[in-house]
Amino acid sequence: MQRRRSALGNSLLVKRGDYRAVQELMSSLSYERLIAAAQSLRETQTTSDPAITTLRRAIETVASRVPNSFAEKREMRLLLRGLLIEFGLAAFWLTINPSDLRDPLVVKLAGVTVPRDGLRKADAAWRRKTANMNPAAIAVFFDKVCTGVLEALICPGEDKMGIFGEVSTYFGAVETNGRGMLHLHCLVWLTGNLDFFNLRTKMLEDPEFARRMISYLDSVISERIDPRESDDRSNESSVPSTRHFETDQGYVNALHEYGNAVASKRQVHSQNHNSTCYKYSKKGERACRFYFPRPKVETSYIDDLGIAHLRRDDEWVNPYNPSIAAAIGSNQDLSFLATRAKTLALLYYITNYATKDEASTYQMVMTAAMMRKTLEQAGQTPNPSNAEQMALEKGMKNFVLRVFNRMSHDREVSGVQVASSLLRLPTYYTPLTEMHRVNLYYLRRRLQALIQGCDDDEGRNEEQVAINLGENFHVSIFDDYRWRGPDLKELSLYEYVKVIRKRTSKHRTGSDIDFDVNHPEHGKKTQVICGPGTVPRTVTLVGPLSKYQYDEDRIRGGHPETLAMQNDLAGCCTWRAKEALGNRGSSKQ
């Protein structure tokens, strides 16, 4: 399946207009040239060879259709960046780790027929064996649990409150653990989220707001266990059933007791720790990376820095939500992102660690170098072996495809991952949306050309565009925005991409908006404002914010306030301001 998907990605590469140039550039890459580039990448993380950039882009195109590939992870990162641009920083960090080897639902999904009382009596070893023999059942179980928690408990829909309150969106990335089983890392955004600096100031200056904030957090996050509800009578198989209760409140109380029982067994960190606790410790150090034991807190309060400290009556309890505990019957991790530093650290985690399958440019170059070496040696051998003869016959044909397949050949995947891919289950969870990209590099070139009063034909040819095969022109989003017409002149480029769609004129209605007469598709396409029934768009920015960003990132801590960066970032301000500047320049001439 992976080879079929990579072949599909290769077909997209072949259909590109610059494929012949890419193929010629790949043929010019010798073994010595690739090794030199790899050496530079290993020592400085950069290379001055432009062919290496072309090689990476070509491999990413081939990998774009392969499930769980590094190219898919890159798409995931772009979507998350778009959500950050639209909704700001997230409010909660949630990790869900379903009990795939213990839950009776896995046995049912595996197709095993067991009497109603049999599931409760079945021992753990039998359940575990049944689950291990049915990876597809585990994959479906994981999807059902994550979908249920996210769509029923956290974000049940418009005009409905979830367990966190009114949620604007969420994003969860699927990751595998050491056993090859799946778990979810998720960010949750609250509607009307205050900026963290404003939140901190308000909690310090407004005692009533601080009291309400503490009350809210205490109702959502628990770091305590009621010993009266976690005795031996409560166990993980005693899930409450609605048929046993006459009132809703009685059922709610039973769920709370069950969640507490689950937490007493699954949310308590081992006092002996384990190898995971010291995973990143240096030699000689024995500090738990999860900071257990954590100090007890008798009463929730807000400190002098505006940070909320929630009540904790046990040094070894991991924070959890009782409703989620009752729903999944397993362990979780829930925390409020009280500081910007913590938020950014977790964003780095979810986009780097949770998407850690991304291949580096160094790996790509070294794989290409080894394949090129085999080809060159085969050409110099008088009596080549079967493998060398095959390499000679293939030559540099589909070289990029073969490099990607070689990189993926030795990648280890679990049976659950394979089943999840075959069943086409999600690799991430977020409300339905369409992702649209705005390339900052080409935007910067367009703005510079607009100010200087010239057309950037070279940049336009390199942009991602919609190609009309019946006509000899390309139309990019920048062309659409520039010639959007007076009715949409107040929209910024971001707003335009977010809310405007194009369609053919033969399908137009009375609400359609015409392009300016200078637009290449004037009279053939119209503009439509997205209505409530359409799929919402997420706009993400591709490329560095500044052409100096790489130099800034190399300095520890960075210098985002330097004059050079400010001047360059000013070039990415609202396009209509640039249009006004361009119009003034034209009038003077």
C-alpha positions as CSV (number, residue, x, y, z in Angstrom):
1,M,0.0,0.0,0.0
2,Q,2.8,2.4,0.9
3,R,4.5,1.8,-2.5
4,R,1.2,2.4,-4.3
5,R,0.7,5.7,-2.4
6,S,4.3,6.8,-3.0
7,A,3.8,6.0,-6.8
8,L,0.8,8.3,-6.7
9,G,2.9,11.0,-5.2
10,N,5.5,10.5,-7.8
11,S,2.9,10.9,-10.6
12,L,2.1,14.3,-9.1
13,L,5.8,15.2,-9.4
14,V,6.0,14.0,-13.0
15,K,3.0,16.1,-13.9
16,R,4.6,19.3,-12.6
17,G,5.7,21.8,-15.2
18,D,9.3,21.8,-13.9
19,Y,9.7,18.0,-13.8
20,R,12.2,17.9,-16.6
21,A,14.4,20.5,-14.9
22,V,14.1,18.6,-11.6
23,Q,15.1,15.3,-13.4
24,E,18.1,17.0,-15.0
25,L,19.2,18.4,-11.6
26,M,18.9,15.0,-9.9
27,S,21.0,13.4,-12.7
28,S,23.7,16.0,-12.0
29,L,24.0,14.9,-8.3
30,S,27.1,12.8,-8.0
31,Y,28.1,10.7,-4.9
32,E,30.8,13.1,-3.9
33,R,28.5,16.1,-4.2
34,L,25.9,14.4,-2.1
35,I,28.4,13.4,0.6
36,A,29.7,17.0,0.7
37,A,26.2,18.3,1.3
38,A,25.6,15.7,4.0
39,Q,28.8,16.6,5.8
40,S,27.7,20.3,5.7
41,L,24.3,19.4,7.0
42,R,25.7,17.3,9.9
43,E,28.1,20.1,11.0
44,T,26.1,23.3,10.3
45,Q,22.5,22.1,9.6
46,T,22.7,23.9,6.3
47,T,24.1,23.5,2.8
48,S,24.8,26.0,0.1
49,D,23.9,23.5,-2.7
50,P,20.5,24.5,-4.2
51,A,20.0,21.1,-5.6
52,I,19.6,19.7,-2.1
53,T,16.6,21.9,-1.6
54,T,15.1,20.7,-4.8
55,L,15.7,17.1,-3.8
56,R,13.9,17.6,-0.5
57,R,10.9,19.2,-2.1
58,A,10.7,16.4,-4.6
59,I,10.8,13.7,-1.9
60,E,8.1,15.6,0.1
61,T,5.9,15.6,-3.0
62,V,6.4,11.8,-3.4
63,A,5.7,11.3,0.3
64,S,2.6,13.6,0.4
65,R,0.2,10.7,-0.3
66,V,1.7,8.1,2.1
67,P,-0.1,7.6,5.4
68,N,2.0,8.5,8.5
69,S,4.9,9.8,6.4
70,F,7.0,12.8,7.4
71,A,5.2,14.8,4.7
72,E,1.8,14.1,6.4
73,K,3.3,15.2,9.7
74,R,4.4,18.4,8.0
75,E,0.8,19.0,6.9
76,M,-0.3,18.4,10.4
77,R,2.1,21.1,11.7
78,L,0.9,23.6,9.1
79,L,-2.7,23.0,10.2
80,L,-1.8,23.5,13.9
81,R,0.0,26.8,13.0
82,G,-3.2,28.0,11.2
83,L,-5.3,27.2,14.3
84,L,-2.8,29.2,16.4
85,I,-3.1,32.2,14.1
86,E,-6.9,32.1,14.2
87,F,-7.6,31.2,17.8
88,G,-4.5,32.3,19.7
89,L,-2.8,30.1,22.4
90,A,-4.7,27.1,23.7
91,A,-6.1,26.8,27.2
92,F,-5.8,23.1,28.0
93,W,-3.4,20.3,27.3
94,L,-4.9,16.8,27.3
95,T,-3.4,13.4,26.9
96,I,-5.7,10.4,26.4
97,N,-4.4,6.9,26.8
98,P,-7.2,4.4,26.3
99,S,-7.1,1.0,28.1
100,D,-6.8,-1.0,24.9
101,L,-5.8,-4.2,26.6
102,R,-8.4,-4.2,29.3
103,D,-11.6,-2.6,28.0
104,P,-14.5,-5.0,27.2
105,L,-15.3,-3.0,24.1
106,V,-12.2,-4.3,22.4
107,V,-13.4,-7.8,22.9
108,K,-16.7,-7.0,21.3
109,L,-15.1,-5.1,18.4
110,A,-12.9,-8.2,17.8
111,G,-16.1,-10.2,17.1
112,V,-15.8,-12.4,20.2
113,T,-19.2,-13.5,21.4
114,V,-19.3,-13.5,25.2
115,P,-22.4,-13.6,27.5
116,R,-23.3,-10.4,29.3
117,D,-21.9,-11.5,32.6
118,G,-18.9,-13.2,30.9
119,L,-17.1,-9.9,30.1
120,R,-17.0,-9.0,33.8
121,K,-15.8,-12.5,34.8
122,A,-13.2,-12.8,32.0
123,D,-9.7,-12.4,33.4
124,A,-7.2,-9.8,32.3
125,A,-4.9,-12.2,30.6
126,W,-7.7,-13.5,28.3
127,R,-8.7,-9.9,27.4
128,R,-5.1,-9.0,26.7
129,K,-4.6,-12.0,24.5
130,T,-7.8,-11.2,22.6
131,A,-6.7,-7.6,22.0
132,N,-3.2,-8.5,20.9
133,M,-4.6,-10.9,18.3
134,N,-6.9,-8.2,16.8
135,P,-5.0,-5.0,16.0
136,A,-7.9,-3.7,13.9
137,A,-10.2,-3.9,16.9
138,I,-7.7,-1.9,19.0
139,A,-7.4,0.8,16.2
140,V,-11.2,1.1,15.9
141,F,-11.6,1.2,19.7
142,F,-9.0,4.0,19.9
143,D,-10.9,6.0,17.3
144,K,-14.3,5.5,19.0
145,V,-12.9,6.6,22.4
146,C,-11.2,9.7,21.0
147,T,-14.1,10.7,18.9
148,G,-16.5,10.2,21.8
149,V,-14.5,12.2,24.2
150,L,-13.8,15.1,21.8
151,E,-17.2,15.3,20.1
152,A,-19.5,14.4,23.1
153,L,-17.7,15.7,26.2
154,I,-15.3,18.5,25.1
155,C,-16.9,20.0,22.0
156,P,-20.4,18.7,21.5
157,G,-21.4,21.3,18.9
158,E,-22.7,24.8,18.4
159,D,-24.8,26.2,21.3
160,K,-23.8,23.3,23.5
161,M,-21.5,23.4,26.5
162,G,-18.9,20.7,27.1
163,I,-17.2,19.7,30.3
164,F,-14.7,22.6,29.8
165,G,-17.3,25.1,28.9
166,E,-17.7,26.7,25.4
167,V,-14.9,25.4,23.3
168,S,-13.9,27.0,20.0
169,T,-11.8,24.2,18.6
170,Y,-9.3,21.4,19.4
171,F,-6.4,19.6,17.8
172,G,-5.2,16.2,18.8
173,A,-2.2,14.3,17.3
174,V,-2.1,10.5,17.4
175,E,1.2,9.0,18.7
176,T,2.5,5.5,19.4
177,N,4.1,4.4,22.6
178,G,6.9,1.8,23.2
179,R,4.3,-1.0,22.7
180,G,3.2,0.3,19.4
181,M,-0.2,1.3,20.9
182,L,-1.9,4.6,20.2
183,H,-2.5,7.6,22.5
184,L,-3.6,11.2,21.8
185,H,-2.0,14.5,22.6
186,C,-4.6,17.3,22.4
187,L,-4.8,21.1,22.6
188,V,-8.1,22.7,23.5
189,W,-9.1,26.3,22.8
190,L,-11.8,28.1,24.8
191,T,-14.1,30.6,23.2
192,G,-13.2,34.2,24.2
193,N,-9.8,33.1,25.5
194,L,-8.0,36.1,27.1
195,D,-4.4,36.8,26.2
196,F,-2.2,35.3,28.9
197,F,-0.7,38.6,30.0
198,N,-4.3,40.1,30.2
199,L,-5.5,37.1,32.1
200,R,-2.6,37.3,34.6
201,T,-3.2,41.1,35.1
202,K,-7.0,40.6,35.6
203,M,-6.5,37.8,38.1
204,L,-4.1,39.9,40.1
205,E,-6.2,43.1,40.1
206,D,-9.7,41.7,40.3
207,P,-10.3,39.4,43.4
208,E,-13.8,38.4,42.3
209,F,-12.5,37.4,38.8
210,A,-9.7,35.4,40.4
211,R,-12.2,33.6,42.7
212,R,-14.4,32.7,39.8
213,M,-11.3,31.5,37.8
214,I,-10.2,29.3,40.6
215,S,-13.7,27.9,41.0
216,Y,-13.8,27.1,37.3
217,L,-10.4,25.4,37.3
218,D,-11.4,23.3,40.4
219,S,-14.5,22.1,38.6
220,V,-12.6,21.0,35.5
221,I,-9.2,19.7,36.9
222,S,-8.9,17.4,39.9
223,E,-5.6,16.5,41.7
224,R,-7.3,14.7,44.6
225,I,-8.9,11.4,45.3
226,D,-11.7,10.8,47.7
227,P,-10.7,7.7,49.7
228,R,-14.3,7.0,50.6
229,E,-15.2,6.4,46.9
230,S,-12.1,4.4,46.0
231,D,-12.4,1.3,48.3
232,D,-12.3,-2.3,47.2
233,R,-15.9,-2.3,46.3
234,S,-15.3,0.0,43.4
235,N,-13.4,-1.5,40.5
236,E,-12.8,-0.9,36.8
237,S,-15.4,-3.3,35.6
238,S,-18.2,-1.8,37.7
239,V,-19.2,0.7,35.0
240,P,-22.6,2.3,36.0
241,S,-25.6,1.6,33.8
242,T,-28.6,3.9,33.4
243,R,-31.0,1.0,33.9
244,H,-29.9,0.8,37.5
245,F,-30.9,4.4,38.4
246,E,-34.3,6.1,38.6
247,T,-33.0,9.7,38.4
248,D,-30.4,11.4,36.3
249,Q,-28.7,12.8,39.4
250,G,-28.3,9.3,40.8
251,Y,-26.5,8.2,37.6
252,V,-24.3,11.3,37.7
253,N,-23.3,10.6,41.2
254,A,-22.5,7.0,40.3
255,L,-20.4,8.1,37.4
256,H,-18.5,10.5,39.7
257,E,-17.8,7.6,42.1
258,Y,-16.6,5.4,39.2
259,G,-14.3,8.2,37.9
260,N,-12.8,8.5,41.3
261,A,-12.3,4.7,41.5
262,V,-10.6,4.8,38.1
263,A,-8.3,7.7,39.2
264,S,-7.3,5.9,42.4
265,K,-5.9,3.1,40.2
266,R,-4.8,4.8,37.1
267,Q,-3.9,8.4,38.0
268,V,-1.4,7.7,40.8
269,H,2.2,7.9,39.9
270,S,4.4,5.1,41.1
271,Q,6.4,6.0,44.1
272,N,9.2,3.7,42.9
273,H,9.2,5.5,39.5
274,N,10.1,3.7,36.3
275,S,12.5,4.0,33.4
276,T,10.3,6.6,31.7
277,C,10.8,9.0,34.6
278,Y,14.5,9.1,34.0
279,K,14.3,8.9,30.2
280,Y,16.2,12.2,29.6
281,S,18.3,12.3,32.8
282,K,22.0,12.8,32.6
283,K,24.3,10.2,34.1
284,G,24.3,10.3,37.9
285,E,21.0,12.3,38.0
286,R,17.8,10.7,39.4
287,A,15.2,13.5,39.0
288,C,11.7,12.5,37.8
289,R,11.0,14.4,34.6
290,F,7.3,14.5,35.7
291,Y,8.3,16.3,38.9
292,F,6.8,13.7,41.2
293,P,6.3,13.9,44.1
294,R,4.6,17.3,43.8
295,P,4.0,19.4,46.9
296,K,0.5,19.3,48.5
297,V,-1.7,22.3,48.2
298,E,-4.4,22.6,50.9
299,T,-6.5,25.3,49.2
300,S,-6.5,26.5,45.6
301,Y,-5.0,30.0,45.2
302,I,-3.3,32.4,42.8
303,D,0.2,33.5,43.7
304,D,1.9,36.9,43.3
305,L,2.8,36.1,39.6
306,G,-0.8,35.4,38.7
307,I,-0.3,31.6,38.4
308,A,-3.1,29.4,39.6
309,H,-2.2,26.5,42.1
310,L,-5.0,24.0,42.5
311,R,-5.8,22.0,45.5
312,R,-3.7,18.8,45.7
313,D,-4.1,16.4,48.6
314,D,-1.8,13.6,47.3
315,E,1.8,14.2,46.2
316,W,1.5,11.4,43.6
317,V,-1.8,12.1,41.9
318,N,-1.6,13.2,38.2
319,P,-4.2,15.9,37.3
320,Y,-7.3,14.5,35.6
321,N,-11.0,15.3,34.7
322,P,-13.5,13.0,36.5
323,S,-15.9,12.9,33.5
324,I,-13.1,11.8,31.1
325,A,-11.9,9.2,33.7
326,A,-15.4,7.7,33.8
327,A,-15.7,7.7,30.0
328,I,-12.4,6.0,29.2
329,G,-11.7,4.0,32.4
330,S,-8.0,4.7,32.0
331,N,-5.2,7.2,32.7
332,Q,-5.1,10.7,31.3
333,D,-3.2,14.0,31.8
334,L,-4.9,17.4,31.9
335,S,-3.4,20.7,32.6
336,F,-4.3,24.4,32.3
337,L,-1.8,26.4,30.2
338,A,-1.4,29.1,32.7
339,T,1.8,30.7,31.2
340,R,2.9,31.6,27.7
341,A,6.2,29.7,28.3
342,K,4.3,26.5,29.2
343,T,2.0,26.9,26.2
344,L,4.9,27.3,23.7
345,A,6.8,24.4,25.3
346,L,3.8,22.1,24.7
347,L,3.3,23.5,21.2
348,Y,6.8,22.5,20.5
349,Y,6.1,19.0,22.0
350,I,3.0,18.4,19.9
351,T,4.6,19.6,16.7
352,N,8.0,18.0,17.2
353,Y,7.8,15.0,19.6
354,A,4.3,13.9,18.8
355,T,5.2,14.2,15.1
356,K,8.7,12.8,15.5
357,D,8.6,10.7,12.4
358,E,9.7,13.6,10.3
359,A,12.8,12.8,8.2
360,S,15.7,15.2,8.3
361,T,17.4,16.6,5.2
362,Y,20.5,14.8,6.3
363,Q,18.8,11.4,6.2
364,M,17.4,12.2,2.7
365,V,20.8,13.2,1.4
366,M,22.6,10.2,2.9
367,T,20.1,7.8,1.4
368,A,20.4,9.4,-2.0
369,A,24.2,9.3,-1.7
370,M,24.2,5.5,-1.0
371,M,21.9,4.8,-3.9
372,R,24.0,7.0,-6.2
373,K,27.2,5.2,-5.0
374,T,25.6,1.8,-5.9
375,L,24.7,3.1,-9.4
376,E,28.2,4.5,-10.0
377,Q,29.9,1.4,-8.8
378,A,27.7,-0.7,-11.0
379,G,28.7,1.3,-14.0
380,Q,32.4,0.7,-13.3
381,T,32.1,-3.1,-12.8
382,P,32.9,-5.3,-15.8
383,N,30.6,-8.1,-14.6
384,P,27.9,-6.5,-12.5
385,S,25.8,-8.6,-10.1
386,N,22.0,-8.9,-10.5
387,A,21.4,-6.1,-8.1
388,E,24.0,-3.9,-9.9
389,Q,22.5,-4.8,-13.2
390,M,19.1,-3.8,-12.0
391,A,20.5,-0.5,-10.7
392,L,22.0,0.2,-14.2
393,E,18.8,-0.5,-15.9
394,K,16.9,1.9,-13.7
395,G,19.6,4.5,-13.9
396,M,18.3,7.9,-12.6
397,K,14.7,7.1,-13.6
398,N,12.3,7.7,-10.8
399,F,15.3,8.4,-8.5
400,V,13.4,10.5,-6.0
401,L,10.7,7.8,-5.7
402,R,13.3,5.1,-5.1
403,V,15.0,7.3,-2.5
404,F,11.8,7.7,-0.5
405,N,11.0,4.0,-0.7
406,R,14.5,3.1,0.6
407,M,14.0,5.5,3.5
408,S,10.7,4.0,4.4
409,H,11.8,0.4,3.9
410,D,13.4,0.0,7.4
411,R,10.7,2.0,9.3
412,E,9.2,-0.1,12.1
413,V,5.4,0.1,12.5
414,S,3.1,-1.8,14.8
415,G,0.2,-3.9,13.8
416,V,-2.2,-1.3,15.3
417,Q,-0.6,1.4,13.1
418,V,-0.9,-0.7,10.0
419,A,-4.6,-1.5,10.8
420,S,-5.3,2.2,11.4
421,S,-3.8,3.1,8.0
422,L,-5.7,0.4,6.2
423,L,-8.9,1.4,7.8
424,R,-8.1,5.0,7.0
425,L,-8.6,6.2,10.6
426,P,-7.5,9.7,11.4
427,T,-3.9,10.5,12.3
428,Y,-5.2,13.7,14.0
429,Y,-8.5,14.9,15.3
430,T,-9.9,18.4,14.8
431,P,-13.3,19.8,13.7
432,L,-13.9,19.6,9.9
433,T,-12.0,22.4,8.1
434,E,-10.2,23.2,4.8
435,M,-6.6,24.3,5.0
436,H,-5.4,27.1,2.7
437,R,-1.9,28.3,2.5
438,V,-0.4,31.7,2.1
439,N,3.3,31.6,1.1
440,L,5.0,34.4,2.9
441,Y,8.0,34.4,0.5
442,Y,5.9,34.9,-2.6
443,L,3.7,37.4,-0.7
444,R,6.8,39.4,0.1
445,R,7.9,39.4,-3.5
446,R,4.5,40.5,-4.7
447,L,4.3,43.4,-2.3
448,Q,7.8,44.5,-3.3
449,A,6.8,44.4,-7.0
450,L,3.5,46.2,-6.2
451,I,5.4,49.1,-4.4
452,Q,8.0,49.3,-7.2
453,G,5.3,49.4,-9.8
454,C,6.4,46.3,-11.7
455,D,5.1,42.7,-12.2
456,D,7.1,39.8,-10.7
457,D,6.7,37.3,-13.5
458,E,9.5,35.1,-12.1
459,G,7.8,34.9,-8.7
460,R,4.4,34.3,-10.2
461,N,5.7,31.3,-12.2
462,E,7.0,29.8,-9.0
463,E,3.8,30.3,-6.9
464,Q,1.3,27.6,-6.1
465,V,-1.5,28.4,-8.6
466,A,-4.7,27.0,-10.1
467,I,-3.9,25.9,-13.7
468,N,-6.5,26.3,-16.4
469,L,-5.5,23.8,-19.1
470,G,-7.7,25.4,-21.7
471,E,-6.0,28.8,-21.4
472,N,-2.3,29.8,-21.3
473,F,-2.3,31.6,-18.0
474,H,-1.9,30.9,-14.2
475,V,-4.1,32.4,-11.6
476,S,-2.8,32.6,-8.0
477,I,-4.5,33.7,-4.8
478,F,-2.5,36.9,-5.0
479,D,-4.0,37.7,-8.4
480,D,-7.5,37.0,-7.0
481,Y,-6.9,39.3,-4.1
482,R,-5.3,42.1,-6.1
483,W,-8.3,42.2,-8.5
484,R,-11.0,41.4,-6.0
485,G,-13.0,44.5,-6.9
486,P,-14.3,47.5,-4.8
487,D,-17.0,45.5,-2.9
488,L,-14.2,43.5,-1.1
489,K,-11.6,46.2,-0.8
490,E,-11.9,46.4,3.0
491,L,-10.8,42.7,3.4
492,S,-7.2,41.9,4.3
493,L,-5.5,39.1,2.4
494,Y,-6.0,36.8,5.4
495,E,-9.7,37.6,5.6
496,Y,-10.1,37.2,1.9
497,V,-8.6,33.7,1.9
498,K,-10.7,32.8,4.9
499,V,-14.1,33.8,3.6
500,I,-14.1,34.1,-0.2
501,R,-14.4,31.2,-2.6
502,K,-14.4,31.2,-6.4
503,R,-16.8,29.4,-8.8
504,T,-17.6,29.5,-12.5
505,S,-19.9,32.2,-13.7
506,K,-22.5,29.7,-15.1
507,H,-23.3,28.8,-11.5
508,R,-23.6,32.4,-10.3
509,T,-26.4,33.7,-8.1
510,G,-27.5,37.1,-7.2
511,S,-25.0,37.3,-4.3
512,D,-21.9,36.6,-6.4
513,I,-19.3,39.3,-6.7
514,D,-17.4,40.0,-10.0
515,F,-13.7,40.3,-10.2
516,D,-12.1,43.6,-11.5
517,V,-12.0,43.7,-15.3
518,N,-8.2,43.4,-15.1
519,H,-8.5,39.9,-13.5
520,P,-7.4,37.1,-15.9
521,E,-10.7,35.2,-15.2
522,H,-13.1,38.2,-15.3
523,G,-16.4,37.1,-16.7
524,K,-15.5,33.4,-16.2
525,K,-15.2,33.2,-12.4
526,T,-17.0,35.0,-9.6
527,Q,-16.4,35.4,-5.9
528,V,-18.7,34.0,-3.2
529,I,-18.8,34.8,0.5
530,C,-18.7,31.6,2.5
531,G,-22.0,31.1,4.3
532,P,-22.8,29.3,7.5
533,G,-23.4,25.9,5.7
534,T,-20.0,25.8,4.1
535,V,-16.9,24.0,5.5
536,P,-14.8,26.6,7.5
537,R,-11.3,27.4,6.3
538,T,-8.1,27.5,8.3
539,V,-5.5,29.8,6.8
540,T,-1.9,28.9,7.5
541,L,1.3,30.9,6.7
542,V,4.0,28.9,5.0
543,G,7.7,30.0,5.1
544,P,9.7,32.2,7.4
545,L,8.1,35.4,8.8
546,S,11.2,37.3,7.8
547,K,14.0,36.7,5.3
548,Y,16.3,37.2,8.3
549,Q,14.5,34.6,10.5
550,Y,17.1,31.8,9.9
551,D,19.9,34.1,11.1
552,E,17.8,35.1,14.1
553,D,17.0,31.5,15.0
554,R,20.7,30.6,15.1
555,I,21.1,33.0,18.1
556,R,20.1,31.6,21.4
557,G,16.9,33.3,22.5
558,G,16.6,35.1,19.2
559,H,16.2,38.8,18.5
560,P,12.6,39.4,17.3
561,E,12.9,43.1,17.9
562,T,15.8,44.0,15.7
563,L,15.3,46.8,13.2
564,A,16.1,44.6,10.2
565,M,13.3,42.2,11.1
566,Q,10.8,44.9,11.9
567,N,11.4,46.5,8.5
568,D,11.0,43.1,6.7
569,L,7.9,42.2,8.7
570,A,6.4,45.5,7.8
571,G,6.3,44.3,4.2
572,C,3.7,41.7,5.3
573,C,1.2,44.2,6.6
574,T,-2.3,44.4,5.2
575,W,-2.1,44.5,1.4
576,R,-4.7,47.3,1.1
577,A,-2.2,49.6,2.9
578,K,0.4,48.7,0.3
579,E,-2.2,49.3,-2.5
580,A,-2.8,52.8,-1.1
581,L,0.9,53.4,-1.0
582,G,1.2,52.2,-4.6
583,N,-1.7,54.4,-5.7
584,R,-0.1,57.5,-4.1
585,G,3.2,56.7,-5.9
586,S,1.3,56.4,-9.2
587,S,-0.5,59.7,-8.8
588,K,2.8,61.5,-8.2
589,Q,4.2,60.1,-11.4
